[in-house]
Amino acid sequence: MIFLYNLILVLHFVGLASLLGGVIVQAKSSDKGVNPAMLHGALTQLVTGVLLVGIAESGAVDEELNMTKIAVKLVVVLIITVLAFVGRKKPMPQTGMWAAIGALTLLNVVLAVFW
Ligand code: HEM
């Protein structure tokens, strides 16, 4: 089970790369907004994060989770996902939406590492 847990953790990092990469690639564009990499990255973070918690809580791996941190990360990713869903339908530029998604993604990285 530890192999599966680590495999999903790798996908969790792939989702982070997609989400943040989708934000960064537009940094110099005047037409900023939500791109598919951001939306798919957000969904990947949501699904892989929930799977990681499920495996850890089943007791199959020796992983003690900070549930307060997880709950905050879950709320943040839900906001990101809603913003990405709303933003993808809107015409560019969506600079505020782009900046909010980038800032919330960075917030979750900081929470994941420092909390
Ligand atoms: C934008 C959203 C997210 C980002 C950027 C993110 C980022 C990260 C990072 C960088 C790590 C590695 C931390 C370390 O090894 O020190 C991590 C681990 C983890 N994440 Fe996320 N995460 C996100 C969403 C979520 C969600 C929604 C959940 C659960 C509902 C979740 C659950 C976990 C778990 C269980 C781990 C492994 C254990 C731990 O380090 O706490 N993540 N995440």
Residues whose N, C-alpha, C, O or C-beta is under 5 A from the ligand:
A	BS01	HEM	L16 Q45 L46 G49 V50 L52 V53 I70 K73 L74 V77 T105 N108 V109 A112 V113
